[in-house]
Amino acid sequence: MAKKLEGDSTSPIYRELSSPAPTVRADPKTVLDVRREGSQLDEGVFRLRRFVEGAEYADLLNRRLIRSVGRNVFDGRIEAAVDSRYSGSPNWECMYSR
């Protein structure tokens, strides 16, 4: 049984990932798989090596859209999450919010 896709249903990538056999037709530079761009820290949380302005972010293995990407104001590390934890936090500069 396939997992239900979580995320913003208005996103173009959401429609692609929600099909039974997902195929992302966007330019690979535009849709970034957080597992290829970094490492998993916790369930739904990833450390990224870089941030690409204007890109969509997704955990393609688990078919989940990334809701927020933030840069830590103290050490500069970049993290992505399937929730909105980096929006409005004083310790994080929110770089992407869905």
PyRosetta script that sets phi, psi and omega in degrees:
from pyrosetta import init, pose_from_sequence

init()
pose = pose_from_sequence("MAKKLEGDSTSPIYRELSSPAPTVRADPKTVLDVRREGSQLDEGVFRLRRFVEGAEYADLLNRRLIRSVGRNVFDGRIEAAVDSRYSGSPNWECMYSR")
pose.set_psi(1, 130.2)
pose.set_omega(1, -177.3)
pose.set_phi(2, -74.5)
pose.set_psi(2, 148.0)
pose.set_omega(2, 175.5)
pose.set_phi(3, -72.5)
pose.set_psi(3, 147.1)
pose.set_omega(3, 174.4)
pose.set_phi(4, -76.6)
pose.set_psi(4, 133.5)
pose.set_omega(4, 179.1)
pose.set_phi(5, -74.2)
pose.set_psi(5, 131.7)
pose.set_omega(5, 178.0)
pose.set_phi(6, -107.4)
pose.set_psi(6, 140.4)
pose.set_omega(6, 176.7)
pose.set_phi(7, 144.3)
pose.set_psi(7, -165.8)
pose.set_omega(7, -175.5)
pose.set_phi(8, -82.8)
pose.set_psi(8, 113.0)
pose.set_omega(8, -175.9)
pose.set_phi(9, -71.1)
pose.set_psi(9, -7.1)
pose.set_omega(9, 177.8)
pose.set_phi(10, -87.0)
pose.set_psi(10, -10.6)
pose.set_omega(10, -178.1)
pose.set_phi(11, -74.1)
pose.set_psi(11, 138.3)
pose.set_omega(11, 177.1)
pose.set_phi(12, -59.5)
pose.set_psi(12, -36.9)
pose.set_omega(12, -179.5)
pose.set_phi(13, -69.9)
pose.set_psi(13, -29.5)
pose.set_omega(13, 177.0)
pose.set_phi(14, -57.9)
pose.set_psi(14, -46.1)
pose.set_omega(14, -179.2)
pose.set_phi(15, -63.0)
pose.set_psi(15, -37.6)
pose.set_omega(15, 178.4)
pose.set_phi(16, -68.0)
pose.set_psi(16, -44.8)
pose.set_omega(16, -176.5)
pose.set_phi(17, -73.2)
pose.set_psi(17, -23.6)
pose.set_omega(17, -176.4)
pose.set_phi(18, -80.3)
pose.set_psi(18, -7.8)
pose.set_omega(18, 176.3)
pose.set_phi(19, -74.4)
pose.set_psi(19, 156.6)
pose.set_omega(19, -177.9)
pose.set_phi(20, -57.8)
pose.set_psi(20, -37.3)
pose.set_omega(20, 177.6)
pose.set_phi(21, -120.2)
pose.set_psi(21, 88.1)
pose.set_omega(21, -172.2)
pose.set_phi(22, -65.5)
pose.set_psi(22, 134.5)
pose.set_omega(22, 172.1)
pose.set_phi(23, -131.8)
pose.set_psi(23, 124.8)
pose.set_omega(23, 179.7)
pose.set_phi(24, -93.2)
pose.set_psi(24, 114.0)
pose.set_omega(24, -176.3)
pose.set_phi(25, -91.0)
pose.set_psi(25, -6.7)
pose.set_omega(25, -179.8)
pose.set_phi(26, -72.5)
pose.set_psi(26, 159.4)
pose.set_omega(26, 175.0)
pose.set_phi(27, -54.6)
pose.set_psi(27, 131.4)
pose.set_omega(27, -178.5)
pose.set_phi(28, -59.1)
pose.set_psi(28, -20.5)
pose.set_omega(28, 176.7)
pose.set_phi(29, -75.2)
pose.set_psi(29, -17.8)
pose.set_omega(29, -177.4)
pose.set_phi(30, -91.3)
pose.set_psi(30, -37.3)
pose.set_omega(30, 180.0)
pose.set_phi(31, -108.1)
pose.set_psi(31, 112.6)
pose.set_omega(31, -176.1)
pose.set_phi(32, -106.3)
pose.set_psi(32, 128.2)
pose.set_omega(32, 174.5)
pose.set_phi(33, -83.0)
pose.set_psi(33, 116.9)
pose.set_omega(33, -176.1)
pose.set_phi(34, -61.9)
pose.set_psi(34, -23.8)
pose.set_omega(34, 177.9)
pose.set_phi(35, -72.1)
pose.set_psi(35, -31.0)
pose.set_omega(35, 176.8)
pose.set_phi(36, -83.0)
pose.set_psi(36, -24.8)
pose.set_omega(36, -177.2)
pose.set_phi(37, -92.0)
pose.set_psi(37, -2.5)
pose.set_omega(37, -178.6)
pose.set_phi(38, -176.3)
pose.set_psi(38, -147.4)
pose.set_omega(38, -178.2)
pose.set_phi(39, -136.4)
pose.set_psi(39, 152.6)
pose.set_omega(39, -179.7)
pose.set_phi(40, -80.2)
pose.set_psi(40, 130.2)
pose.set_omega(40, 177.8)
pose.set_phi(41, -96.2)
pose.set_psi(41, -37.1)
pose.set_omega(41, -176.9)
pose.set_phi(42, -158.3)
pose.set_psi(42, 175.4)
pose.set_omega(42, 178.9)
pose.set_phi(43, -58.8)
pose.set_psi(43, 114.1)
pose.set_omega(43, 177.7)
pose.set_phi(44, 79.5)
pose.set_psi(44, 10.5)
pose.set_omega(44, -179.2)
pose.set_phi(45, -128.4)
pose.set_psi(45, 132.7)
pose.set_omega(45, -174.5)
pose.set_phi(46, -134.5)
pose.set_psi(46, 143.5)
pose.set_omega(46, 169.9)
pose.set_phi(47, -94.0)
pose.set_psi(47, 130.5)
pose.set_omega(47, -178.8)
pose.set_phi(48, -105.8)
pose.set_psi(48, 147.6)
pose.set_omega(48, 176.0)
pose.set_phi(49, -78.0)
pose.set_psi(49, -24.9)
pose.set_omega(49, -176.6)
pose.set_phi(50, -155.8)
pose.set_psi(50, 165.4)
pose.set_omega(50, 174.0)
pose.set_phi(51, -120.7)
pose.set_psi(51, 131.5)
pose.set_omega(51, 178.9)
pose.set_phi(52, -111.9)
pose.set_psi(52, 113.3)
pose.set_omega(52, 179.9)
pose.set_phi(53, -60.0)
pose.set_psi(53, 132.5)
pose.set_omega(53, 176.2)
pose.set_phi(54, 84.5)
pose.set_psi(54, -2.2)
pose.set_omega(54, -179.5)
pose.set_phi(55, -84.8)
pose.set_psi(55, 155.5)
pose.set_omega(55, 169.6)
pose.set_phi(56, -91.6)
pose.set_psi(56, 147.0)
pose.set_omega(56, 179.5)
pose.set_phi(57, -121.7)
pose.set_psi(57, 138.8)
pose.set_omega(57, 180.0)
pose.set_phi(58, -151.9)
pose.set_psi(58, 151.3)
pose.set_omega(58, 169.5)
pose.set_phi(59, -96.3)
pose.set_psi(59, 93.9)
pose.set_omega(59, -173.1)
pose.set_phi(60, -68.6)
pose.set_psi(60, -30.6)
pose.set_omega(60, 179.4)
pose.set_phi(61, -61.2)
pose.set_psi(61, -45.2)
pose.set_omega(61, -178.9)
pose.set_phi(62, -98.1)
pose.set_psi(62, 4.5)
pose.set_omega(62, 176.1)
pose.set_phi(63, 56.0)
pose.set_psi(63, 50.9)
pose.set_omega(63, 180.0)
pose.set_phi(64, -128.2)
pose.set_psi(64, 139.0)
pose.set_omega(64, 175.7)
pose.set_phi(65, -81.4)
pose.set_psi(65, 145.8)
pose.set_omega(65, 174.7)
pose.set_phi(66, -82.9)
pose.set_psi(66, 131.5)
pose.set_omega(66, -178.5)
pose.set_phi(67, -93.2)
pose.set_psi(67, -29.3)
pose.set_omega(67, -178.9)
pose.set_phi(68, -152.6)
pose.set_psi(68, 148.6)
pose.set_omega(68, 174.2)
pose.set_phi(69, -129.3)
pose.set_psi(69, 133.4)
pose.set_omega(69, -179.3)
pose.set_phi(70, -135.7)
pose.set_psi(70, 154.7)
pose.set_omega(70, 174.7)
pose.set_phi(71, -111.7)
pose.set_psi(71, 126.2)
pose.set_omega(71, 179.3)
pose.set_phi(72, -66.7)
pose.set_psi(72, 128.5)
pose.set_omega(72, -175.8)
pose.set_phi(73, -72.5)
pose.set_psi(73, -16.7)
pose.set_omega(73, -178.6)
pose.set_phi(74, -90.9)
pose.set_psi(74, -44.3)
pose.set_omega(74, -176.0)
pose.set_phi(75, -120.1)
pose.set_psi(75, -3.8)
pose.set_omega(75, 174.9)
pose.set_phi(76, 81.1)
pose.set_psi(76, 0.3)
pose.set_omega(76, -179.7)
pose.set_phi(77, -66.0)
pose.set_psi(77, 149.2)
pose.set_omega(77, -177.7)
pose.set_phi(78, -112.0)
pose.set_psi(78, 128.4)
pose.set_omega(78, 179.2)
pose.set_phi(79, -130.0)
pose.set_psi(79, 153.5)
pose.set_omega(79, 178.2)
pose.set_phi(80, -127.3)
pose.set_psi(80, 148.0)
pose.set_omega(80, -179.3)
pose.set_phi(81, -145.0)
pose.set_psi(81, 156.0)
pose.set_omega(81, 178.5)
pose.set_phi(82, -81.5)
pose.set_psi(82, -1.7)
pose.set_omega(82, 174.0)
pose.set_phi(83, -117.6)
pose.set_psi(83, -174.1)
pose.set_omega(83, -174.7)
pose.set_phi(84, -101.8)
pose.set_psi(84, 33.6)
pose.set_omega(84, -174.3)
pose.set_phi(85, -61.1)
pose.set_psi(85, -22.5)
pose.set_omega(85, -176.6)
pose.set_phi(86, -92.6)
pose.set_psi(86, -6.3)
pose.set_omega(86, 176.9)
pose.set_phi(87, -83.6)
pose.set_psi(87, 122.7)
pose.set_omega(87, 176.0)
pose.set_phi(88, 80.5)
pose.set_psi(88, 5.7)
pose.set_omega(88, 178.4)
pose.set_phi(89, -87.2)
pose.set_psi(89, 132.8)
pose.set_omega(89, -179.5)
pose.set_phi(90, -68.7)
pose.set_psi(90, -19.2)
pose.set_omega(90, -179.2)
pose.set_phi(91, -90.7)
pose.set_psi(91, -4.3)
pose.set_omega(91, -176.2)
pose.set_phi(92, -131.0)
pose.set_psi(92, 138.2)
pose.set_omega(92, 169.9)
pose.set_phi(93, -91.8)
pose.set_psi(93, 113.8)
pose.set_omega(93, -179.1)
pose.set_phi(94, -75.6)
pose.set_psi(94, 120.4)
pose.set_omega(94, -177.1)
pose.set_phi(95, -103.8)
pose.set_psi(95, -18.4)
pose.set_omega(95, -177.7)
pose.set_phi(96, -153.4)
pose.set_psi(96, 130.1)
pose.set_omega(96, 177.6)
pose.set_phi(97, -142.8)
pose.set_psi(97, 131.3)
pose.set_omega(97, -178.5)
pose.set_phi(98, -116.1)
pose.dump_pdb("model.pdb")
